[in-house]
Amino acid sequence: MFGIERMRALHAVATQGSVAAAAASLHVTPSGVSQQLAKLEREAGQRLLEPRGRGVRLTKAGQVLAGHAELILAQVAEAKADLELLREDVIGPLRVGAIPTTVHALLPPALATLAAQHPRLAVTLHEGEAEQTMPRVLAGDLDVAVLESWEDRPTVLPPSTTRIALFSDVADLALPAGHRLAHRKAVDLSEVDDLPWIGWSLGSGCYEWLVQVLRKQRLEPRISCTVGGYPTQLALVAAGFGAALVPRLAREPQPGGVRILATRPPLTRTIYAICRAGEEDRGAVRACLDALKAASARFPARASTVDG
């Protein structure tokens, strides 16, 4: 009665808001989720979902059972963690996701530490933005994700995750060397009203952050180039195609023809590692978090607080 996969399907619908979104988060088909929910309704002897417009919503019985599902899934995760702690060695698979700038600067030393300290740990690394990796952590497809949260546009983390602050980073203004402001050390972004902007890929969190920052400075977000990868953005700045906001973590190598200026006010982000709540003490996850914190020690303003 009440199989784990059926409870997982109900929990996904409760957290994601629809069968289609639940299916996407679980990486199964919507019909697969519907079948699991139909079986769960038969086992419960009550309707758990009811139509709402083009979608569905949980009945009172569904809400009650979804609350129990969350507790049950957390208990199962805790049981797995307890079993993992019984192992003398940290072994098995470890799946890590990370934003591109940290894949370049943070992950190589962290993975080197893991390989040296835990040679029986099989690590796979997947590059992706928070909007791609966070759902995969929630679904259990990734064990740890490294992501960013801008002060101007914080990343909202579900309560079912645990986050560990690693360090802080700042984005500076990149201008063509011949621009009228290029001789300055710092500028208000509102002064940069004569150039288009170069941003991350359309639809990404970084793109939305750039739009929000520019609008906050009462600038029209004229974004002429949308490309993934800060080295490419800097090359476009050097070629005179526009201005860009580039995190310090992503400025190596810096091409000629680019001038870097501080912004007023500073644009700050925090780099976090996240995992599912309750798994931060599981052997492989704990080893990964420790390696990430050790690798973060060379970056400024590192923190090591844990927030549930």
One Martini backbone bead per residue (centre of mass of N, CA, C, O) as a GRO file, in nm:
protein
  308
    1MET     BB    1   0.098   0.035   0.020
    2PHE     BB    2   0.202   0.317  -0.076
    3GLY     BB    3   0.413   0.365  -0.282
    4ILE     BB    4   0.688   0.547  -0.337
    5GLU     BB    5   0.632   0.636  -0.635
    6ARG     BB    6   0.346   0.744  -0.573
    7MET     BB    7   0.433   0.951  -0.360
    8ARG     BB    8   0.624   1.102  -0.548
    9ALA     BB    9   0.407   1.195  -0.748
   10LEU     BB   10   0.235   1.358  -0.547
   11HIS     BB   11   0.459   1.548  -0.453
   12ALA     BB   12   0.516   1.670  -0.732
   13VAL     BB   13   0.236   1.795  -0.777
   14ALA     BB   14   0.237   1.970  -0.519
   15THR     BB   15   0.510   2.135  -0.602
   16GLN     BB   16   0.450   2.192  -0.925
   17GLY     BB   17   0.109   2.205  -1.000
   18SER     BB   18   0.137   1.959  -1.214
   19VAL     BB   19   0.162   1.688  -1.413
   20ALA     BB   20   0.365   1.794  -1.619
   21ALA     BB   21   0.572   1.910  -1.416
   22ALA     BB   22   0.613   1.650  -1.260
   23ALA     BB   23   0.719   1.483  -1.497
   24ALA     BB   24   0.965   1.663  -1.556
   25SER     BB   25   1.099   1.632  -1.268
   26LEU     BB   26   1.097   1.296  -1.303
   27HIS     BB   27   1.144   1.196  -1.597
   28VAL     BB   28   0.849   1.151  -1.713
   29THR     BB   29   0.544   1.085  -1.808
   30PRO     BB   30   0.227   1.195  -1.764
   31SER     BB   31   0.102   0.909  -1.775
   32GLY     BB   32   0.277   0.792  -1.550
   33VAL     BB   33   0.170   0.974  -1.327
   34SER     BB   34  -0.131   0.908  -1.359
   35GLN     BB   35  -0.102   0.607  -1.291
   36GLN     BB   36   0.008   0.642  -1.006
   37LEU     BB   37  -0.238   0.809  -0.901
   38ALA     BB   38  -0.457   0.601  -0.957
   39LYS     BB   39  -0.342   0.386  -0.765
   40LEU     BB   40  -0.345   0.565  -0.512
   41GLU     BB   41  -0.651   0.608  -0.504
   42ARG     BB   42  -0.724   0.312  -0.469
   43GLU     BB   43  -0.567   0.276  -0.202
   44ALA     BB   44  -0.716   0.519  -0.049
   45GLY     BB   45  -1.032   0.557  -0.138
   46GLN     BB   46  -0.970   0.847  -0.271
   47ARG     BB   47  -0.970   1.152  -0.389
   48LEU     BB   48  -0.677   1.356  -0.490
   49LEU     BB   49  -0.804   1.480  -0.753
   50GLU     BB   50  -0.908   1.784  -0.933
   51PRO     BB   51  -1.041   1.986  -1.140
   52ARG     BB   52  -0.865   2.294  -1.287
   53GLY     BB   53  -0.945   2.376  -1.554
   54ARG     BB   54  -0.665   2.245  -1.727
   55GLY     BB   55  -0.614   2.120  -1.454
   56VAL     BB   56  -0.509   2.050  -1.119
   57ARG     BB   57  -0.604   1.957  -0.779
   58LEU     BB   58  -0.601   1.908  -0.453
   59THR     BB   59  -0.748   1.755  -0.228
   60LYS     BB   60  -0.779   1.708   0.096
   61ALA     BB   61  -0.664   1.423   0.078
   62GLY     BB   62  -0.420   1.503  -0.095
   63GLN     BB   63  -0.291   1.697   0.111
   64VAL     BB   64  -0.251   1.496   0.337
   65LEU     BB   65  -0.081   1.286   0.174
   66ALA     BB   66   0.142   1.487   0.082
   67GLY     BB   67   0.251   1.536   0.367
   68HIS     BB   68   0.335   1.241   0.411
   69ALA     BB   69   0.518   1.213   0.164
   70GLU     BB   70   0.736   1.408   0.255
   71LEU     BB   71   0.815   1.247   0.509
   72ILE     BB   72   0.880   0.977   0.372
   73LEU     BB   73   1.102   1.078   0.177
   74ALA     BB   74   1.284   1.185   0.401
   75GLN     BB   75   1.319   0.909   0.544
   76VAL     BB   76   1.448   0.762   0.309
   77ALA     BB   77   1.693   0.951   0.284
   78GLU     BB   78   1.794   0.896   0.572
   79ALA     BB   79   1.837   0.593   0.538
   80LYS     BB   80   2.050   0.618   0.316
   81ALA     BB   81   2.250   0.782   0.486
   82ASP     BB   82   2.293   0.574   0.712
   83LEU     BB   83   2.405   0.353   0.525
   84GLU     BB   84   2.645   0.520   0.416
   85LEU     BB   85   2.788   0.552   0.699
   86LEU     BB   86   2.872   0.239   0.713
   87ARG     BB   87   3.083   0.304   0.529
   88GLU     BB   88   3.424   0.321   0.505
   89ASP     BB   89   3.381   0.419   0.215
   90VAL     BB   90   3.366   0.637  -0.055
   91ILE     BB   91   3.126   0.529  -0.288
   92GLY     BB   92   3.029   0.561  -0.602
   93PRO     BB   93   2.809   0.779  -0.715
   94LEU     BB   94   2.852   1.131  -0.837
   95ARG     BB   95   2.631   1.408  -0.904
   96VAL     BB   96   2.724   1.712  -1.074
   97GLY     BB   97   2.630   2.055  -1.076
   98ALA     BB   98   2.720   2.360  -1.277
   99ILE     BB   99   2.815   2.655  -1.337
  100PRO     BB  100   3.034   2.771  -1.565
  101THR     BB  101   3.231   2.941  -1.383
  102THR     BB  102   3.284   2.693  -1.184
  103VAL     BB  103   3.386   2.486  -1.384
  104HIS     BB  104   3.648   2.654  -1.435
  105ALA     BB  105   3.741   2.740  -1.116
  106LEU     BB  106   3.628   2.513  -0.893
  107LEU     BB  107   3.602   2.208  -0.985
  108PRO     BB  108   3.889   2.104  -1.042
  109PRO     BB  109   3.998   2.107  -0.742
  110ALA     BB  110   3.764   1.946  -0.619
  111LEU     BB  111   3.798   1.685  -0.795
  112ALA     BB  112   4.090   1.633  -0.714
  113THR     BB  113   4.031   1.581  -0.417
  114LEU     BB  114   3.837   1.344  -0.454
  115ALA     BB  115   4.036   1.157  -0.609
  116ALA     BB  116   4.247   1.145  -0.376
  117GLN     BB  117   4.048   1.064  -0.125
  118HIS     BB  118   3.821   0.906  -0.337
  119PRO     BB  119   3.880   0.666  -0.569
  120ARG     BB  120   3.575   0.515  -0.550
  121LEU     BB  121   3.460   0.770  -0.679
  122ALA     BB  122   3.202   0.840  -0.921
  123VAL     BB  123   3.227   1.120  -1.125
  124THR     BB  124   2.984   1.357  -1.249
  125LEU     BB  125   2.961   1.636  -1.483
  126HIS     BB  126   2.723   1.920  -1.507
  127GLU     BB  127   2.634   2.177  -1.705
  128GLY     BB  128   2.442   2.454  -1.550
  129GLU     BB  129   2.186   2.623  -1.460
  130ALA     BB  130   1.969   2.656  -1.205
  131GLU     BB  131   1.710   2.593  -1.386
  132GLN     BB  132   1.841   2.301  -1.445
  133THR     BB  133   1.965   2.173  -1.169
  134MET     BB  134   1.755   2.195  -0.939
  135PRO     BB  135   1.540   1.990  -1.045
  136ARG     BB  136   1.748   1.750  -1.041
  137VAL     BB  137   1.785   1.744  -0.739
  138LEU     BB  138   1.485   1.699  -0.660
  139ALA     BB  139   1.472   1.427  -0.848
  140GLY     BB  140   1.771   1.273  -0.811
  141ASP     BB  141   1.987   1.329  -1.058
  142LEU     BB  142   2.130   1.507  -0.844
  143ASP     BB  143   2.334   1.567  -0.561
  144VAL     BB  144   2.486   1.834  -0.666
  145ALA     BB  145   2.478   2.201  -0.673
  146VAL     BB  146   2.612   2.484  -0.843
  147LEU     BB  147   2.521   2.822  -0.762
  148GLU     BB  148   2.353   3.135  -0.800
  149SER     BB  149   2.301   3.460  -0.610
  150TRP     BB  150   2.171   3.757  -0.658
  151GLU     BB  151   2.107   4.041  -0.492
  152ASP     BB  152   1.897   4.145  -0.720
  153ARG     BB  153   1.841   3.808  -0.782
  154PRO     BB  154   1.731   3.577  -0.607
  155THR     BB  155   1.749   3.244  -0.540
  156VAL     BB  156   1.496   3.016  -0.510
  157LEU     BB  157   1.472   2.781  -0.251
  158PRO     BB  158   1.365   2.502  -0.154
  159PRO     BB  159   1.294   2.348   0.153
  160SER     BB  160   1.416   2.060   0.029
  161THR     BB  161   1.687   2.215   0.077
  162THR     BB  162   2.042   2.251   0.104
  163ARG     BB  163   2.269   2.519   0.185
  164ILE     BB  164   2.606   2.634   0.085
  165ALA     BB  165   2.818   2.882   0.143
  166LEU     BB  166   3.117   2.971  -0.027
  167PHE     BB  167   3.111   3.256  -0.197
  168SER     BB  168   3.194   3.569  -0.330
  169ASP     BB  169   3.093   3.787  -0.605
  170VAL     BB  170   3.175   4.015  -0.880
  171ALA     BB  171   3.048   4.247  -1.109
  172ASP     BB  172   3.173   4.396  -1.397
  173LEU     BB  173   3.258   4.637  -1.631
  174ALA     BB  174   3.266   4.600  -1.987
  175LEU     BB  175   3.469   4.785  -2.216
  176PRO     BB  176   3.570   4.943  -2.464
  177ALA     BB  177   3.873   5.103  -2.485
  178GLY     BB  178   3.736   5.364  -2.656
  179HIS     BB  179   3.559   5.458  -2.447
  180ARG     BB  180   3.462   5.740  -2.265
  181LEU     BB  181   3.482   5.553  -1.975
  182ALA     BB  182   3.756   5.375  -1.973
  183HIS     BB  183   3.934   5.562  -1.765
  184ARG     BB  184   3.781   5.461  -1.541
  185LYS     BB  185   3.715   5.287  -1.230
  186ALA     BB  186   3.415   5.402  -1.192
  187VAL     BB  187   3.051   5.347  -1.238
  188ASP     BB  188   2.747   5.430  -1.337
  189LEU     BB  189   2.527   5.262  -1.528
  190SER     BB  190   2.361   5.516  -1.625
  191GLU     BB  191   2.608   5.618  -1.811
  192VAL     BB  192   2.545   5.363  -2.005
  193ASP     BB  193   2.366   5.507  -2.291
  194ASP     BB  194   2.552   5.421  -2.580
  195LEU     BB  195   2.507   5.103  -2.549
  196PRO     BB  196   2.490   4.796  -2.599
  197TRP     BB  197   2.425   4.461  -2.491
  198ILE     BB  198   2.582   4.172  -2.341
  199GLY     BB  199   2.442   3.847  -2.303
  200TRP     BB  200   2.297   3.590  -2.217
  201SER     BB  201   2.092   3.365  -2.287
  202LEU     BB  202   1.787   3.347  -2.373
  203GLY     BB  203   1.601   3.277  -2.067
  204SER     BB  204   1.799   3.313  -1.862
  205GLY     BB  205   1.893   3.415  -1.554
  206CYS     BB  206   2.117   3.613  -1.654
  207TYR     BB  207   1.940   3.773  -1.844
  208GLU     BB  208   1.730   3.868  -1.632
  209TRP     BB  209   1.934   4.014  -1.457
  210LEU     BB  210   2.025   4.227  -1.659
  211VAL     BB  211   1.751   4.355  -1.704
  212GLN     BB  212   1.706   4.436  -1.407
  213VAL     BB  213   1.955   4.616  -1.370
  214LEU     BB  214   1.893   4.822  -1.595
  215ARG     BB  215   1.610   4.911  -1.496
  216LYS     BB  216   1.710   5.014  -1.219
  217GLN     BB  217   1.885   5.238  -1.400
  218ARG     BB  218   1.698   5.341  -1.635
  219LEU     BB  219   1.752   5.132  -1.866
  220GLU     BB  220   1.747   5.020  -2.177
  221PRO     BB  221   1.748   4.679  -2.275
  222ARG     BB  222   1.990   4.667  -2.517
  223ILE     BB  223   2.020   4.349  -2.654
  224SER     BB  224   2.235   4.231  -2.914
  225CYS     BB  225   2.377   3.991  -2.747
  226THR     BB  226   2.337   3.624  -2.711
  227VAL     BB  227   2.563   3.442  -2.504
  228GLY     BB  228   2.746   3.166  -2.414
  229GLY     BB  229   2.997   3.296  -2.247
  230TYR     BB  230   3.234   3.519  -2.137
  231PRO     BB  231   3.463   3.511  -2.347
  232THR     BB  232   3.272   3.595  -2.580
  233GLN     BB  233   3.177   3.860  -2.460
  234LEU     BB  234   3.463   3.992  -2.447
  235ALA     BB  235   3.518   3.975  -2.751
  236LEU     BB  236   3.279   4.164  -2.826
  237VAL     BB  237   3.377   4.407  -2.672
  238ALA     BB  238   3.652   4.437  -2.817
  239ALA     BB  239   3.484   4.476  -3.101
  240GLY     BB  240   3.240   4.693  -3.020
  241PHE     BB  241   2.932   4.565  -2.953
  242GLY     BB  242   2.960   4.635  -2.633
  243ALA     BB  243   2.844   4.568  -2.316
  244ALA     BB  244   2.935   4.409  -1.992
  245LEU     BB  245   2.866   4.173  -1.727
  246VAL     BB  246   3.143   4.043  -1.530
  247PRO     BB  247   3.261   3.812  -1.349
  248ARG     BB  248   3.558   3.761  -1.191
  249LEU     BB  249   3.559   3.447  -1.234
  250ALA     BB  250   3.536   3.513  -1.578
  251ARG     BB  251   3.816   3.693  -1.672
  252GLU     BB  252   3.964   3.433  -1.770
  253PRO     BB  253   4.074   3.556  -2.020
  254GLN     BB  254   4.175   3.888  -2.116
  255PRO     BB  255   4.132   4.080  -2.367
  256GLY     BB  256   4.212   4.297  -2.574
  257GLY     BB  257   4.014   4.596  -2.571
  258VAL     BB  258   3.954   4.589  -2.255
  259ARG     BB  259   3.765   4.742  -1.989
  260ILE     BB  260   3.761   4.745  -1.630
  261LEU     BB  261   3.483   4.830  -1.416
  262ALA     BB  262   3.338   4.948  -1.158
  263THR     BB  263   3.039   4.955  -0.975
  264ARG     BB  264   2.753   5.175  -0.899
  265PRO     BB  265   2.676   4.957  -0.735
  266PRO     BB  266   2.755   4.665  -0.644
  267LEU     BB  267   2.764   4.332  -0.798
  268THR     BB  268   2.636   4.061  -0.613
  269ARG     BB  269   2.730   3.719  -0.545
  270THR     BB  270   2.639   3.386  -0.447
  271ILE     BB  271   2.792   3.080  -0.387
  272TYR     BB  272   2.633   2.761  -0.408
  273ALA     BB  273   2.554   2.462  -0.242
  274ILE     BB  274   2.332   2.189  -0.321
  275CYS     BB  275   2.085   1.975  -0.160
  276ARG     BB  276   1.909   1.752  -0.022
  277ALA     BB  277   1.741   1.726   0.244
  278GLY     BB  278   1.941   1.506   0.454
  279GLU     BB  279   2.220   1.462   0.252
  280GLU     BB  280   2.474   1.617   0.381
  281ASP     BB  281   2.570   1.330   0.543
  282ARG     BB  282   2.632   1.182   0.305
  283GLY     BB  283   2.916   1.064   0.207
  284ALA     BB  284   2.945   1.181  -0.089
  285VAL     BB  285   2.826   1.461  -0.030
  286ARG     BB  286   3.017   1.545   0.196
  287ALA     BB  287   3.275   1.526   0.028
  288CYS     BB  288   3.192   1.740  -0.179
  289LEU     BB  289   3.144   1.981   0.012
  290ASP     BB  290   3.430   1.983   0.128
  291ALA     BB  291   3.577   2.030  -0.143
  292LEU     BB  292   3.436   2.299  -0.213
  293LYS     BB  293   3.527   2.456   0.039
  294ALA     BB  294   3.830   2.424  -0.008
  295ALA     BB  295   3.833   2.559  -0.297
  296SER     BB  296   3.704   2.840  -0.183
  297ALA     BB  297   3.946   2.963  -0.011
  298ARG     BB  298   4.068   3.144  -0.264
  299PHE     BB  299   3.818   3.309  -0.219
  300PRO     BB  300   3.639   3.566  -0.137
  301ALA     BB  301   3.411   3.574   0.112
  302ARG     BB  302   3.388   3.318   0.263
  303ALA     BB  303   3.145   3.072   0.346
  304SER     BB  304   2.988   2.804   0.590
  305THR     BB  305   2.691   2.803   0.591
  306VAL     BB  306   2.389   2.635   0.697
  307ASP     BB  307   2.075   2.594   0.523
  308GLY     BB  308   1.745   2.462   0.530
   0.00000   0.00000   0.00000
